[in-house]
Amino acid sequence: MKAETNDRSSYQNLIFTALLIAFVGIAFAFPGLFLNIGDFPLKKLIVPLLQIIMLGMGATMSIKDFEGVIQQPRAVFIGVACHFLIMPLLGYTLANTFSFPPEIAAGVVLIGCSPSGLASNVMCFIAKANVPLSITVTTMSTLLAPLLMPALMKLLAGQFIEISFLKMMIEIMEIVIAPIIVGLILNRIFRKSAVILNRVMPLMSMGGIILIVAVITAAGRDSLLSVGWILVFCVLVHNLCGFMLGYWSARLCGMDEQSCRTIAIEVGLQNAGLASGIAVQLGKVATVGLAPALFGPIMNTNGSLLATYWSQHPVQGVALDETTHEPVNT
């Protein structure tokens, strides 16, 4: 059963990545398809779609997702600290190195300041890494985002565009925290439907993310043409360095191999959807939103390859519990 679940997760992730890349290509070639339906601009769907995705995250969460904080507090602290130190500083360094226009540079910093992406949990499952640790780090980084994300943006991106700490904090709470709380309440009320939610919400999330990335690609097509391959290369370096520095930072902190792989994935994968939503709220989706839009398909492609490689090279002497997916020494 575990092998079947692993194969299904891997298969779904490959389909998601392929569709994401395909829709980016279509949006770039035919931007009109993703700009408006009649007089309605499709970019207005981005924030509501993100709220639905976050509600789905809350609806599939439980108290068990927070047990990792108690069971392995040091590992969780290292994971969250690495995420909010490595990626923002990398984004700031790359934005200055490539000398992008201010709003494009702010987008590079923005994706670096975002919390972990939901895809990281799936990638860790495929990679046979420490899934409970991954879930806990993703949860904690998401809950800390309303404070850390605007603070880091104010500090690192304030030279590129005007950043209001309070305004961004409120926007993140509206996009992330409020829907998660509603989702947790729904989970509590409709606990018997949890299995259905766990099956339906990931598919809805995938569809929402694909549409968000396509809309942003279409809206920012002209800007993308001017900085195109340079920005793609920048985002690629950002993602790959995130994986590498996340892994070796965990190693330097004395963590076991399985946890090092988990931290690498948690650091390298960002919530590109949330970054896109913030770009919309800033009114700069066609510029600030470009780096997040590119980061999505790039991180999923690289993450899938890395997770598949690690799944074929499991840690010796470590197996995953059939029920909890926790690492168990053999």
VONU-711284 format. One record per residue: x, y, z of N, C-alpha, C, CB in turn; residue in one letter. Coordinates in steps of 0.1 Angstrom, whole numbers, padded with zeros to 4 digits, always signed. Glycine has a CB too. Layout:
BEGIN
XYZXYZXYZXYZA/...
//
This chain:
BEGIN
+0008-0012+0000+0000+0000+0000+0009+0013+0000-0009+0000+0012M/+0019+0012+0008+0028+0024+0009+0035+0027-0004+0038+0022+0020K/+0039+0016-0011+0046+0018-0024+0036+0023-0034+0051+0004-0029A/+0023+0019-0034+0013+0024-0043+0010+0038-0041+0000+0016-0042E/+0010+0043-0028+0007+0057-0025+0019+0065-0030+0005+0058-0010T/+0031+0060-0028+0043+0067-0032+0043+0069-0047+0056+0060-0027N/+0040+0058-0054+0040+0059-0069+0029+0069-0074+0037+0045-0075D/+0017+0068-0067+0006+0077-0071+0010+0092-0069-0007+0074-0063R/+0016+0095-0057+0021+0109-0054+0031+0113-0065+0027+0110-0040S/+0040+0104-0068+0051+0108-0078+0044+0110-0092+0061+0096-0079S/+0035+0102-0095+0028+0103-0108+0020+0116-0109+0018+0091-0110Y/+0012+0119-0098+0005+0131-0098+0014+0144-0099-0004+0132-0085Q/+0025+0143-0092+0034+0154-0092+0040+0157-0106+0045+0152-0081N/+0043+0146-0113+0049+0147-0126+0039+0153-0136+0053+0133-0131L/+0026+0149-0134+0015+0154-0143+0014+0169-0140+0002+0147-0140I/+0014+0173-0127+0012+0187-0123+0023+0195-0129+0012+0188-0107F/+0036+0190-0128+0047+0198-0133+0046+0200-0148+0060+0191-0129T/+0042+0189-0155+0041+0189-0170+0030+0199-0174+0038+0175-0175A/+0019+0199-0167+0008+0208-0170+0012+0223-0167-0005+0205-0161L/+0019+0225-0156+0024+0238-0152+0033+0244-0163+0031+0238-0139L/+0042+0236-0168+0051+0240-0178+0043+0243-0192+0062+0230-0181I/+0034+0234-0194+0026+0235-0207+0018+0248-0206+0017+0223-0208A/+0011+0251-0195+0003+0263-0194+0011+0276-0195-0006+0263-0182F/+0023+0275-0189+0032+0287-0190+0036+0290-0205+0045+0285-0182V/+0038+0279-0212+0041+0281-0226+0029+0286-0234+0046+0267-0232G/+0017+0281-0231+0005+0286-0238+0003+0300-0235-0007+0277-0234I/+0004+0304-0222+0002+0318-0218+0011+0327-0224+0002+0319-0202A/+0024+0323-0226+0034+0331-0232+0031+0333-0247+0048+0325-0230F/+0027+0322-0253+0024+0323-0268+0011+0330-0271+0024+0309-0274A/+0001+0327-0262-0013+0333-0265-0018+0340-0252-0023+0322-0269F/-0012+0351-0248-0015+0358-0236-0030+0362-0234-0007+0370-0234P/-0036+0365-0246-0050+0369-0245-0059+0359-0239-0055+0372-0259G/-0056+0346-0239-0064+0336-0234-0065+0337-0218-0059+0322-0237L/-0055+0343-0212-0055+0343-0198-0055+0358-0192-0042+0336-0193F/-0059+0367-0200-0059+0381-0195-0073+0385-0191-0054+0390-0206L/-0083+0382-0199-0097+0386-0196-0107+0376-0201-0100+0400-0202N/-0118+0376-0194-0130+0369-0200-0141+0379-0201-0135+0357-0190I/-0143+0384-0213-0152+0396-0215-0145+0408-0210-0165+0393-0209G/-0152+0415-0200-0146+0426-0194-0140+0423-0180-0157+0437-0192D/-0140+0410-0177-0135+0406-0164-0120+0402-0164-0143+0394-0158F/-0111+0410-0157-0097+0406-0157-0094+0394-0149-0088+0418-0152P/-0088+0384-0154-0086+0371-0147-0076+0373-0135-0080+0361-0157L/-0068+0383-0135-0059+0385-0123-0067+0387-0110-0050+0397-0126K/-0079+0391-0111-0088+0393-0099-0091+0379-0093-0100+0400-0103K/-0089+0368-0100-0091+0355-0095-0080+0350-0086-0094+0345-0106L/-0068+0356-0087-0056+0351-0080-0058+0350-0065-0044+0359-0084I/-0062+0361-0059-0063+0361-0044-0074+0351-0039-0066+0375-0039V/-0086+0352-0045-0096+0342-0041-0092+0327-0043-0109+0344-0049P/-0084+0324-0054-0079+0311-0056-0069+0307-0045-0073+0310-0070L/-0061+0316-0041-0051+0314-0030-0058+0311-0017-0042+0326-0029L/-0069+0319-0015-0077+0317-0002-0083+0303-0002-0087+0328-0001Q/-0088+0298-0014-0094+0285-0014-0083+0274-0012-0100+0283-0028I/-0071+0277-0018-0060+0267-0015-0056+0267-0001-0048+0271-0024I/-0055+0278+0006-0052+0279+0020-0063+0273+0029-0049+0293+0024M/-0075+0275+0025-0086+0269+0032-0085+0254+0031-0100+0273+0026L/-0082+0249+0019-0079+0234+0017-0068+0229+0026-0077+0231+0003G/-0058+0237+0027-0046+0233+0036-0051+0232+0050-0035+0244+0035M/-0059+0242+0055-0064+0241+0069-0074+0230+0071-0071+0254+0072G/-0082+0227+0060-0092+0216+0061-0085+0202+0062-0101+0216+0050A/-0073+0201+0058-0066+0188+0058-0055+0188+0069-0059+0185+0045T/-0055+0198+0078-0046+0199+0089-0053+0194+0102-0041+0213+0091M/-0044+0190+0111-0049+0186+0125-0039+0189+0135-0053+0171+0125S/-0042+0186+0148-0033+0189+0158-0020+0181+0156-0039+0185+0172I/-0021+0169+0149-0009+0161+0147+0002+0169+0139-0013+0148+0140K/-0002+0178+0131+0007+0186+0123+0016+0195+0132+0000+0194+0113D/+0012+0197+0144+0020+0205+0153+0028+0197+0163+0011+0215+0160F/+0026+0184+0163+0033+0175+0173+0048+0175+0170+0028+0161+0171E/+0052+0178+0158+0066+0178+0155+0074+0189+0163+0068+0180+0140G/+0067+0200+0166+0073+0211+0174+0077+0206+0187+0064+0223+0175V/+0069+0197+0193+0072+0191+0206+0082+0179+0205+0059+0187+0213I/+0080+0171+0195+0088+0159+0193+0102+0162+0188+0081+0149+0184Q/+0104+0171+0180+0117+0174+0175+0119+0189+0173+0119+0167+0161Q/+0118+0197+0184+0119+0212+0184+0131+0217+0177+0117+0217+0197P/+0143+0211+0180+0155+0215+0174+0155+0215+0159+0167+0207+0179R/+0150+0203+0153+0150+0201+0139+0140+0211+0132+0145+0187+0136A/+0129+0214+0139+0119+0223+0134+0125+0237+0134+0106+0223+0142V/+0131+0241+0145+0138+0254+0145+0148+0256+0134+0144+0257+0159F/+0157+0246+0132+0167+0247+0122+0160+0248+0108+0176+0234+0123I/+0150+0240+0106+0143+0241+0093+0137+0254+0090+0132+0230+0092G/+0130+0260+0099+0124+0273+0097+0134+0284+0096+0114+0276+0109V/+0145+0283+0105+0155+0293+0105+0163+0293+0091+0165+0291+0116A/+0166+0281+0087+0173+0280+0074+0164+0286+0062+0176+0265+0071C/+0151+0283+0063+0143+0287+0052+0142+0303+0052+0128+0282+0054H/+0140+0309+0063+0139+0323+0063+0152+0331+0064+0130+0327+0075F/+0163+0324+0064+0176+0331+0063+0182+0329+0049+0186+0326+0073L/+0182+0316+0044+0189+0313+0032+0182+0319+0020+0190+0298+0030I/+0169+0316+0018+0162+0321+0006+0161+0336+0004+0149+0314+0005M/+0157+0343+0015+0157+0358+0014+0170+0364+0011+0151+0364+0027P/+0181+0359+0017+0194+0365+0014+0199+0361+0000+0204+0360+0025L/+0196+0349-0004+0199+0345-0018+0192+0354-0028+0195+0330-0020L/+0179+0357-0025+0171+0365-0034+0176+0379-0035+0157+0366-0029G/+0180+0385-0023+0186+0398-0023+0199+0399-0030+0188+0403-0008Y/+0207+0389-0028+0221+0388-0035+0219+0387-0050+0229+0377-0030T/+0210+0378-0055+0208+0376-0069+0202+0389-0075+0199+0364-0071L/+0192+0395-0068+0185+0407-0074+0195+0418-0076+0174+0412-0064A/+0205+0419-0068+0215+0430-0069+0226+0426-0079+0222+0433-0056N/+0229+0413-0080+0239+0408-0089+0235+0410-0104+0242+0393-0086T/+0222+0407-0107+0218+0407-0120+0213+0421-0125+0207+0397-0122F/+0213+0431-0115+0209+0444-0118+0196+0445-0126+0220+0451-0126S/+0185+0439-0121+0172+0439-0128+0166+0453-0125+0163+0428-0122F/+0156+0456-0133+0148+0468-0130+0142+0466-0116+0136+0470-0140P/+0139+0477-0109+0135+0477-0095+0124+0467-0092+0132+0490-0090P/+0113+0467-0100+0102+0459-0097+0104+0444-0099+0090+0464-0105E/+0112+0441-0110+0116+0427-0112+0125+0422-0101+0124+0426-0126I/+0134+0431-0096+0143+0427-0085+0135+0424-0073+0154+0438-0083A/+0125+0433-0070+0117+0431-0058+0109+0417-0059+0106+0442-0057A/+0106+0413-0071+0099+0400-0072+0109+0388-0069+0094+0398-0086G/+0122+0390-0072+0132+0380-0069+0133+0379-0053+0145+0383-0075V/+0133+0390-0047+0134+0390-0032+0121+0385-0026+0136+0405-0027V/+0110+0388-0032+0097+0384-0027+0096+0369-0027+0086+0389-0036L/+0100+0362-0037+0099+0347-0037+0108+0341-0027+0102+0342-0051I/+0119+0348-0024+0128+0343-0014+0123+0345+0000+0141+0350-0015G/+0114+0355+0002+0109+0357+0015+0096+0349+0018+0106+0372+0017C/+0092+0342+0009+0079+0334+0010+0081+0322+0019+0074+0330-0003S/+0071+0317+0025+0072+0305+0034+0073+0292+0025+0060+0303+0043P/+0075+0281+0031+0076+0268+0024+0063+0266+0015+0078+0257+0033S/+0065+0259+0004+0054+0255-0004+0048+0242+0000+0059+0255-0019G/+0035+0241-0003+0028+0228+0000+0034+0216-0007+0013+0229-0003L/+0040+0219-0019+0046+0208-0027+0057+0201-0020+0051+0214-0040A/+0063+0208-0010+0075+0202-0003+0071+0190+0005+0080+0213+0007S/+0059+0189+0010+0054+0177+0017+0053+0165+0008+0041+0179+0024N/+0048+0167-0004+0047+0157-0014+0061+0153-0019+0039+0161-0027V/+0070+0162-0021+0084+0159-0025+0091+0151-0015+0091+0172-0028M/+0089+0155-0002+0096+0147+0009+0090+0133+0010+0094+0154+0022C/+0077+0131+0007+0072+0118+0007+0078+0109-0004+0056+0119+0005F/+0079+0115-0016+0085+0108-0028+0099+0105-0025+0084+0117-0041I/+0107+0115-0019+0121+0113-0016+0124+0104-0004+0127+0126-0013A/+0113+0099+0002+0115+0090+0014+0122+0098+0025+0122+0077+0011K/+0119+0111+0026+0126+0119+0037+0117+0119+0049+0128+0133+0032A/+0119+0128+0058+0112+0129+0071+0099+0137+0069+0121+0135+0082N/+0088+0130+0065+0076+0137+0062+0070+0145+0074+0066+0127+0057V/+0069+0139+0086+0064+0147+0097+0072+0160+0099+0064+0139+0110P/+0085+0159+0098+0093+0172+0100+0089+0182+0088+0108+0168+0099L/+0088+0177+0076+0084+0185+0065+0071+0192+0067+0084+0177+0052S/+0061+0185+0072+0048+0190+0074+0048+0201+0085+0038+0179+0078I/+0056+0198+0095+0057+0208+0107+0064+0221+0102+0064+0201+0118T/+0075+0219+0095+0083+0231+0090+0074+0239+0081+0096+0227+0083V/+0067+0233+0072+0058+0240+0063+0047+0248+0070+0051+0230+0053T/+0041+0241+0080+0031+0247+0088+0036+0259+0096+0025+0237+0098T/+0047+0257+0103+0053+0268+0111+0057+0280+0102+0064+0263+0119M/+0063+0277+0091+0068+0288+0082+0056+0296+0077+0077+0283+0071S/+0045+0289+0074+0033+0295+0069+0027+0304+0079+0023+0284+0064T/+0026+0299+0092+0020+0306+0103+0028+0319+0107+0018+0298+0115L/+0042+0318+0105+0051+0329+0108+0051+0339+0096+0064+0324+0111L/+0046+0335+0085+0047+0344+0073+0041+0358+0075+0040+0338+0061A/+0030+0360+0082+0025+0374+0083+0034+0383+0090+0012+0373+0091P/+0043+0378+0098+0053+0386+0105+0066+0387+0098+0056+0381+0119L/+0072+0375+0094+0085+0375+0088+0086+0380+0074+0090+0361+0089L/+0075+0377+0066+0076+0380+0052+0076+0395+0050+0064+0374+0045M/+0067+0403+0056+0067+0418+0054+0080+0424+0060+0055+0424+0060P/+0085+0418+0072+0097+0423+0078+0109+0422+0069+0099+0416+0092A/+0110+0410+0063+0121+0407+0054+0120+0415+0041+0122+0392+0050L/+0108+0417+0036+0106+0425+0024+0109+0439+0027+0091+0424+0019M/+0105+0445+0038+0108+0458+0042+0124+0460+0042+0102+0462+0055K/+0130+0451+0048+0145+0451+0050+0153+0450+0037+0150+0441+0060L/+0149+0440+0029+0157+0436+0017+0151+0441+0004+0157+0421+0016L/+0138+0444+0003+0133+0449-0010+0129+0464-0009+0121+0441-0014A/+0130+0470+0003+0126+0484+0004+0134+0493-0005+0128+0488+0018G/+0146+0489-0009+0154+0498-0018+0148+0497-0033+0168+0493-0018Q/+0140+0487-0036+0135+0485-0049+0121+0491-0051+0135+0471-0053F/+0112+0488-0041+0099+0494-0042+0094+0497-0028+0089+0483-0048I/+0084+0505-0027+0079+0509-0014+0071+0498-0007+0069+0522-0015E/+0075+0494+0005+0069+0483+0012+0062+0488+0025+0079+0472+0015I/+0050+0485+0027+0043+0489+0040+0042+0476+0048+0029+0495+0037S/+0049+0475+0059+0049+0463+0068+0035+0460+0072+0058+0466+0080F/+0027+0469+0077+0014+0467+0083+0004+0462+0072+0009+0479+0090L/+0005+0469+0061-0004+0465+0049-0002+0451+0045-0003+0475+0038K/+0011+0448+0043+0015+0435+0038+0011+0424+0048+0030+0434+0034M/+0013+0427+0061+0010+0417+0072-0005+0414+0071+0014+0423+0085M/-0013+0425+0070-0028+0423+0070-0032+0415+0057-0035+0436+0070I/-0026+0418+0046-0029+0410+0034-0025+0396+0035-0021+0417+0022E/-0014+0393+0041-0010+0379+0042-0019+0371+0052+0005+0378+0048I/-0024+0378+0062-0033+0372+0072-0046+0369+0065-0035+0381+0084M/-0051+0378+0056-0063+0376+0048-0062+0365+0038-0067+0389+0041E/-0050+0364+0032-0048+0353+0022-0045+0340+0028-0037+0357+0013I/-0038+0340+0039-0033+0327+0045-0040+0323+0058-0018+0328+0047V/-0038+0332+0068-0042+0327+0082-0057+0326+0083-0037+0338+0092I/-0065+0336+0078-0080+0335+0080-0085+0322+0073-0086+0347+0074A/-0081+0319+0060-0086+0307+0054-0082+0294+0061-0082+0306+0039P/-0070+0294+0066-0065+0282+0073-0073+0280+0086-0050+0284+0077I/-0076+0290+0093-0085+0289+0105-0099+0284+0101-0086+0303+0112I/-0104+0289+0091-0118+0284+0086-0116+0269+0082-0123+0293+0074V/-0106+0266+0075-0103+0252+0072-0102+0243+0084-0091+0251+0063G/-0095+0247+0094-0094+0239+0106-0107+0237+0113-0084+0246+0116L/-0116+0248+0113-0129+0246+0119-0137+0236+0111-0136+0260+0119I/-0137+0237+0097-0144+0228+0089-0139+0214+0091-0142+0232+0074L/-0126+0212+0093-0121+0199+0096-0126+0193+0109-0105+0199+0096N/-0128+0202+0118-0133+0198+0131-0148+0194+0131-0131+0209+0142R/-0155+0202+0123-0170+0199+0121-0172+0187+0113-0177+0211+0116I/-0165+0186+0101-0168+0176+0092-0156+0165+0092-0170+0181+0077F/-0153+0161+0103-0141+0152+0105-0143+0139+0096-0139+0148+0119R/-0155+0134+0095-0158+0122+0088-0155+0124+0073-0172+0117+0090K/-0155+0136+0068-0152+0139+0054-0138+0141+0051-0161+0150+0049S/-0129+0139+0061-0115+0142+0060-0108+0135+0048-0107+0139+0072A/-0112+0122+0046-0107+0114+0035-0110+0121+0022-0112+0100+0035V/-0122+0125+0020-0127+0132+0008-0119+0145+0005-0142+0135+0008I/-0117+0153+0016-0110+0165+0016-0096+0163+0011-0110+0173+0029L/-0089+0152+0017-0075+0149+0014-0074+0146-0001-0070+0138+0023N/-0084+0141-0007-0083+0137-0021-0087+0148-0030-0092+0125-0024R/-0097+0156-0027-0102+0167-0035-0093+0179-0035-0116+0170-0032V/-0089+0184-0023-0082+0196-0021-0069+0197-0028-0080+0199-0007M/-0061+0186-0028-0048+0187-0036-0050+0189-0050-0040+0174-0034P/-0061+0183-0056-0064+0185-0070-0068+0199-0073-0075+0175-0075L/-0077+0205-0064-0081+0219-0065-0069+0228-0064-0092+0222-0055M/-0060+0225-0055-0048+0234-0053-0040+0234-0066-0040+0229-0041S/-0038+0222-0071-0030+0221-0084-0036+0229-0095-0028+0206-0088M/-0049+0228-0097-0056+0235-0107-0055+0250-0105-0070+0231-0108G/-0057+0254-0092-0056+0268-0089-0042+0274-0092-0059+0270-0075G/-0032+0267-0088-0018+0272-0090-0015+0273-0105-0008+0262-0083I/-0019+0263-0112-0017+0263-0127-0023+0276-0133-0022+0250-0134I/-0035+0279-0129-0042+0290-0135-0035+0303-0130-0057+0290-0130L/-0031+0304-0118-0024+0316-0112-0012+0319-0120-0021+0314-0098I/-0004+0308-0122+0009+0310-0129+0007+0314-0144+0017+0297-0129V/-0004+0308-0150-0007+0312-0164-0011+0326-0165-0018+0302-0170A/-0019+0331-0156-0024+0345-0156-0013+0354-0155-0035+0347-0145V/-0004+0351-0145+0008+0360-0143+0017+0360-0155+0015+0356-0130I/+0019+0349-0161+0028+0348-0173+0022+0356-0184+0030+0333-0177T/+0009+0356-0186+0003+0363-0197+0004+0378-0194-0012+0359-0198A/+0001+0382-0181+0001+0396-0177+0015+0402-0179-0004+0398-0163A/+0025+0394-0176+0039+0399-0176+0047+0396-0188+0046+0394-0164G/+0040+0392-0199+0047+0387-0211+0057+0398-0216+0037+0384-0221R/+0053+0410-0217+0062+0421-0222+0074+0422-0214+0054+0434-0224D/+0072+0423-0201+0084+0424-0192+0093+0412-0193+0079+0426-0177S/+0086+0400-0194+0094+0388-0195+0103+0387-0208+0085+0376-0195L/+0097+0393-0219+0105+0394-0231+0118+0402-0230+0096+0399-0243L/+0117+0412-0221+0129+0421-0220+0140+0415-0210+0124+0435-0214S/+0135+0407-0201+0145+0402-0191+0145+0386-0191+0142+0407-0177V/+0137+0381-0200+0134+0366-0201+0144+0357-0196+0132+0363-0214G/+0154+0353-0204+0164+0342-0201+0172+0346-0189+0172+0339-0213W/+0175+0358-0187+0183+0362-0175+0176+0360-0162+0187+0377-0176I/+0163+0363-0162+0154+0360-0151+0152+0345-0148+0141+0367-0152L/+0151+0338-0159+0149+0323-0158+0162+0318-0152+0147+0317-0172V/+0174+0322-0156+0186+0317-0151+0188+0321-0136+0198+0323-0159F/+0184+0333-0133+0184+0338-0119+0175+0330-0110+0180+0353-0118C/+0163+0327-0114+0154+0319-0106+0159+0304-0105+0140+0319-0113V/+0165+0299-0116+0171+0286-0115+0182+0285-0105+0176+0282-0129L/+0191+0295-0105+0202+0295-0095+0196+0296-0081+0211+0307-0098V/+0186+0305-0079+0180+0307-0066+0175+0293-0061+0169+0317-0067H/+0168+0286-0069+0162+0273-0065+0173+0263-0062+0153+0268-0076N/+0182+0261-0071+0193+0251-0069+0201+0254-0057+0201+0250-0081L/+0205+0267-0055+0213+0271-0043+0205+0268-0030+0217+0285-0044C/+0192+0270-0031+0183+0268-0019+0184+0253-0015+0169+0271-0022G/+0183+0244-0025+0184+0230-0021+0198+0227-0015+0182+0221-0034F/+0208+0232-0022+0222+0229-0018+0225+0234-0004+0232+0234-0028M/+0222+0247-0002+0226+0254+0011+0217+0249+0022+0224+0269+0009L/+0204+0245+0019+0196+0239+0029+0201+0226+0034+0182+0237+0023G/+0206+0218+0025+0211+0205+0028+0224+0206+0037+0215+0196+0016Y/+0233+0214+0032+0246+0215+0039+0245+0223+0052+0256+0222+0030W/+0235+0232+0053+0233+0239+0066+0228+0229+0076+0223+0251+0064S/+0219+0220+0072+0214+0210+0081+0226+0201+0086+0203+0202+0075A/+0234+0197+0076+0246+0189+0079+0255+0195+0089+0254+0185+0067R/+0258+0208+0088+0266+0216+0097+0260+0216+0111+0269+0230+0092L/+0247+0216+0111+0240+0216+0124+0239+0202+0131+0226+0222+0123C/+0245+0192+0124+0246+0179+0130+0233+0170+0128+0249+0180+0144G/+0225+0174+0118+0213+0166+0116+0215+0153+0108+0202+0174+0109M/+0207+0143+0110+0208+0130+0103+0205+0132+0088+0199+0119+0109D/+0210+0123+0080+0208+0124+0066+0194+0126+0061+0214+0111+0059E/+0185+0118+0067+0171+0120+0063+0165+0134+0066+0162+0109+0070Q/+0169+0139+0077+0164+0153+0080+0171+0163+0072+0167+0156+0095S/+0184+0161+0068+0191+0170+0059+0184+0171+0046+0206+0165+0057C/+0180+0159+0041+0172+0159+0028+0159+0167+0029+0170+0145+0023R/+0153+0165+0040+0140+0172+0043+0142+0187+0043+0134+0167+0056T/+0152+0192+0050+0155+0206+0051+0159+0212+0038+0166+0209+0061I/+0166+0204+0030+0170+0209+0016+0157+0211+0008+0178+0198+0009A/+0147+0202+0009+0135+0204+0001+0127+0215+0007+0127+0191+0001I/+0126+0216+0020+0118+0227+0026+0124+0241+0023+0118+0225+0041E/+0137+0242+0022+0143+0255+0019+0142+0258+0004+0158+0255+0022V/+0143+0248-0005+0143+0250-0019+0130+0253-0025+0149+0239-0026G/+0119+0248-0019+0105+0250-0024+0098+0261-0017+0098+0237-0023L/+0093+0271-0024+0086+0282-0019+0072+0282-0022+0093+0295-0024Q/+0064+0290-0014+0050+0292-0017+0049+0303-0028+0041+0296-0004N/+0051+0299-0041+0051+0308-0052+0037+0314-0054+0055+0301-0065A/+0026+0307-0050+0013+0312-0051+0011+0324-0042+0003+0301-0048G/+0015+0323-0030+0014+0334-0020+0022+0346-0025+0019+0330-0006L/+0034+0344-0030+0042+0355-0035+0034+0362-0047+0056+0350-0040A/+0028+0354-0055+0020+0360-0066+0008+0368-0061+0015+0348-0075S/+0002+0363-0050-0009+0370-0045-0005+0384-0039-0016+0362-0034G/+0007+0384-0033+0012+0397-0027+0015+0406-0039+0025+0394-0019I/+0020+0401-0050+0023+0409-0062+0010+0415-0067+0030+0401-0073A/+0000+0408-0067-0013+0413-0071-0018+0424-0062-0024+0402-0071V/-0016+0422-0049-0021+0432-0039-0012+0445-0040-0020+0426-0025Q/+0000+0443-0044+0009+0455-0046+0005+0462-0059+0024+0451-0047L/-0003+0456-0067-0007+0462-0080+0004+0461-0091-0010+0477-0078G/+0013+0451-0089+0025+0450-0098+0027+0435-0102+0038+0455-0091K/+0015+0429-0106+0016+0415-0109+0024+0412-0122+0002+0410-0111V/+0024+0422-0131+0032+0420-0144+0047+0422-0143+0026+0430-0154A/+0051+0427-0131+0066+0428-0129+0070+0421-0116+0069+0444-0128T/+0065+0425-0105+0069+0418-0092+0065+0404-0093+0063+0426-0080V/+0054+0401-0100+0049+0387-0100+0056+0378-0110+0035+0387-0104G/+0066+0383-0117+0072+0374-0127+0081+0364-0121+0080+0383-0137L/+0090+0367-0112+0099+0358-0105+0091+0347-0098+0108+0365-0095A/+0080+0350-0091+0072+0339-0085+0066+0330-0095+0062+0345-0076P/+0061+0336-0107+0055+0328-0117+0065+0318-0123+0049+0337-0128A/+0077+0322-0125+0088+0314-0131+0093+0304-0120+0099+0322-0136L/+0093+0308-0108+0098+0299-0097+0090+0286-0096+0099+0306-0084F/+0077+0288-0098+0068+0276-0096+0071+0264-0105+0054+0280-0100G/+0071+0265-0118+0075+0254-0127+0089+0250-0125+0072+0257-0141P/+0098+0259-0123+0112+0255-0121+0115+0247-0109+0121+0268-0121I/+0109+0252-0097+0111+0244-0085+0104+0231-0085+0106+0253-0073M/+0093+0230-0092+0086+0217-0093+0094+0207-0101+0072+0218-0098N/+0100+0212-0112+0108+0203-0121+0120+0198-0113+0112+0211-0134T/+0128+0208-0107+0140+0204-0100+0137+0196-0088+0148+0217-0096N/+0126+0199-0081+0122+0192-0069+0118+0178-0072+0111+0199-0062G/+0111+0176-0083+0107+0162-0087+0119+0154-0091+0098+0163-0100S/+0129+0160-0098+0141+0152-0101+0149+0149-0089+0150+0161-0111L/+0150+0158-0079+0158+0156-0067+0151+0145-0059+0160+0169-0059L/+0138+0146-0057+0130+0137-0049+0131+0123-0055+0116+0141-0048A/+0130+0122-0068+0131+0109-0075+0145+0103-0073+0128+0110-0090T/+0155+0111-0074+0169+0106-0072+0171+0101-0058+0179+0117-0074Y/+0166+0108-0048+0167+0104-0034+0159+0092-0031+0164+0115-0024W/+0147+0091-0038+0139+0079-0035+0146+0066-0040+0125+0080-0042S/+0155+0068-0050+0162+0056-0055+0175+0054-0048+0165+0058-0070Q/+0178+0063-0039+0190+0062-0030+0186+0064-0016+0202+0072-0035H/+0178+0055-0010+0173+0057+0004+0185+0056+0014+0163+0047+0007P/+0182+0063+0025+0192+0062+0036+0193+0048+0042+0189+0073+0047V/+0205+0043+0043+0207+0030+0048+0203+0029+0062+0222+0026+0046Q/+0196+0018+0065+0192+0015+0079+0180+0023+0084+0203+0018+0088G/+0173+0030+0074+0161+0038+0078+0150+0034+0069+0164+0053+0077V/+0138+0031+0076+0126+0028+0068+0115+0038+0073+0122+0014+0071A/+0104+0038+0065+0093+0047+0069+0082+0039+0075+0088+0055+0057L/+0076+0044+0086+0065+0037+0092+0053+0037+0082+0061+0044+0105D/+0046+0025+0082+0035+0023+0072+0024+0034+0074+0030+0010+0074E/+0022+0038+0087+0010+0046+0090+0014+0061+0090+0004+0042+0103T/+0025+0064+0098+0028+0078+0100+0038+0084+0090+0033+0080+0114T/+0046+0075+0083+0056+0079+0074+0068+0085+0082+0051+0089+0064H/+0069+0083+0095+0080+0087+0102+0092+0078+0100+0077+0088+0117E/+0105+0083+0100+0116+0074+0098+0117+0065+0110+0129+0082+0096P/+0119+0052+0107+0121+0042+0118+0134+0035+0115+0109+0032+0119V/+0143+0034+0125+0155+0027+0123+0153+0012+0122+0165+0029+0135N/+0160+0005+0113+0158-0009+0111+0170-0017+0116+0156-0012+0096T/
//
